[in-house]
Amino acid sequence: MSGITPYRTLHDIARALPTLTARAEIEAALDELEYLFEVIPPEMQEYAEPVIAALRSKLAGLDAPAG
């Protein structure tokens, strides 16, 4: 992981969360974070879980029928 740190990636995705609105952006962030979740230490996973949940919620909101 040269030049990429799990802490920085998690931080960057969490900060960008409010601005992610397009399906492709949300899915890319979710994919990156889900991969990261598998390789980060267990004590750090608790910080990633709410961000993953928020991304999944945003995706679900895109799939919800309007009205």
Buried (B, 14 or more C-beta within 10 A) or exposed (E): EEEEEBEEBBEEBBEEBEEBEEEEBBBBBBEBBEEBBEEBEEEEEEBBEEBBEBBEEBBEEEEEEEE
